[in-house]
Amino acid sequence: MKLQWNGKTPRDILRISSPGEFFDWLPQSFIDAPALFALAAFCLFPVPLAVHALFRKSFDLIVIHNMEILDYFVFPCAMVVAVLVYVFTLGKLWRAKRSPLKELEKHPTFVLFLFLMAWMSVGMMAVHGKTREVFYGVGLNHETFYLQLEYFAGFFVLGVALGNERWKLWLLRGATAVSVFLVPCAFYLWKNLSATPIFYDWRPSVACIWTNINYYGYFLTVFVSLSAALFAGAESWGWRVFYGVALAANTVALCYNDTLGAWIGAFCGCVFVVVVYRLRDGHWNRWAFVALGLFLLSIVAAGIANGKLVPNLTRLFRDIGLILTQAQSEKAKSAGSGRWRIWLRCMEIIGRHPLFGVGFEGIMSENLLDFTGNARPHNEYMQYALFYGVPAAILYTLGCLGVYIRGWHLRARLDNATLAALCAAFGYLCGAFFGLTVYNTAPYLFIMLGLGYVRAGELFPVEKCPCGAT
């Protein structure tokens, strides 16, 4: 039996003499495999970092190795594979005599994100100029302007490019397994991680390999929502038990992590699981309700055990009441751990710079840090408006919303893995009202948005291979 790939033997492949013939031969699996590798590299990067931290117990090394692994391997790998996706797609469209611009008309989310990246770039290069922060970021956020572009041009595109449903499901399973592995690591490091002379304001907390409890909270929001969705759509009892364990473990870690914004995001993600299964299937999914119940049971049990439940809920309702009745008072400004004070100040600044914002990390010039004690809004939607202008925030919001509108219109094609990714992204997007983009957590949103983008075969032509790959 001759070895063949997409109808050609290795000798036939070597005889390909023109770019056109090469693109005619290229199968979808040519992109699926490297896209899976690049996305898995990001989803798996916490494992070696956590193992190293367990042995060395050094917060300083966590900071250093986080940056090294991502900067020197994961982020470059993602962009290289994204370029392959662009070449593959344009080559296929060229051979099919289809216009890329006409193709984009079928995908409004891509158009919105392209306009967003263009708007961000024009504002930064033509209006604000290149600052040190553009290239190197600020502090432990370690996020550069170019990395923010890579979220859209790299991670989102790679998520869309991974069209093999089975590979997508295994990627989500692997990422969920990583989240479960990190839970005992988080509790161990909470009690054993050494203090640091370099980052003098660091204090031990349930933050695992992240440098702030909020950042681990963003991660947990994604994986509580993802575990709930996978649990509701599990194809066997074995996998359902695994997803249930993942949901309970991540929820307990979330409770001890004690980031209220992440609690809200995870709750919204679990509720969305119930709703989206109903919308897709036309009937209620009882396992989606069980997932929501398991989340509530876990967070209540853990919250009673650590004494966080009642104080957090009391503070939440008190803060809402203060904002609704005394929005400008000093008491109200302390709401949300001081977020309301930050948001009021940021809205003033946005009002002065509505078109192109203050530039990436340009808030230093607006005295926000001295005024509020924070250099970012702690609201990702407001962050886009503050950095890049109100049009950027609108483009970002509409682009994310477009993924869900597409999912609704093409719900007949919405498989369980794609649906689960949409739920994970939804949890993050709800929690994003209280958070900020960070270099080692924000990519999860764009990976899940990409994996949740329902494929219809137009943007990335799908072909059947004789070898069985698609």
Beta strands, then each sheet from edge to edge (+ up, - down):
end
